[in-house]
Amino acid sequence: MDSITWEDPFCGEGASCFRLGTDPDGNAYIAITGAEDTYLTDTREALRTMILDIKAGRADHLL
């Protein structure tokens, strides 16, 4: 497996921090900071779609 390049953590106040990563093969990763060896993976396009949907408010019901 190729190396994952992790972004800086995204942290909420008093919540777990999440990290996003990518690899040279076009895969995207999401993990909890400190547990990067246990991640969710999909394509970069899937990650892009998820981020755009969240920004559009499609996950607001989870807040």
C-alpha positions in Angstrom: 0.0 0.0 0.0 1.2 3.5 -0.8 1.9 6.0 1.9 -1.0 8.1 3.2 -0.5 11.8 3.5 -2.5 13.0 6.4 -3.8 16.6 6.7 -3.8 18.5 10.0 -6.5 17.3 12.4 -10.0 18.9 12.4 -11.1 19.3 16.0 -14.4 20.3 17.5 -14.6 21.8 21.0 -14.5 19.0 23.5 -14.8 16.4 20.7 -12.6 13.9 18.9 -10.3 15.2 16.2 -10.6 13.7 12.7 -7.9 13.6 10.0 -8.3 13.4 6.3 -5.7 11.8 4.1 -5.0 10.9 0.5 -2.6 8.6 -1.3 -1.0 8.7 -4.8 -3.5 6.1 -6.1 -6.5 8.5 -5.7 -7.8 7.1 -2.5 -9.1 9.2 0.4 -9.0 8.3 4.1 -10.8 9.5 7.3 -9.5 8.6 10.8 -9.6 9.7 14.4 -6.4 11.4 15.4 -4.1 8.9 17.1 -5.9 6.0 15.4 -4.8 6.5 11.8 -4.2 2.8 11.4 -7.9 2.3 11.7 -9.5 4.3 8.9 -12.4 4.6 6.5 -11.4 4.7 2.9 -13.0 5.5 -0.5 -12.1 7.4 -3.6 -11.1 11.1 -3.6 -14.3 11.7 -5.6 -16.4 10.1 -2.9 -14.7 12.3 -0.2 -15.2 15.4 -2.4 -18.9 14.5 -2.8 -19.3 14.0 1.0 -17.6 17.4 1.8 -19.8 19.2 -0.7 -23.0 17.5 0.6 -22.0 18.5 4.2 -21.3 22.1 3.1 -24.7 22.1 1.4 -26.5 21.2 4.7 -27.4 17.6 3.8 -26.0 16.4 7.2 -27.5 19.2 9.4 -30.0 16.8 10.8 -27.1 15.0 12.6 -26.2 18.2 14.6 
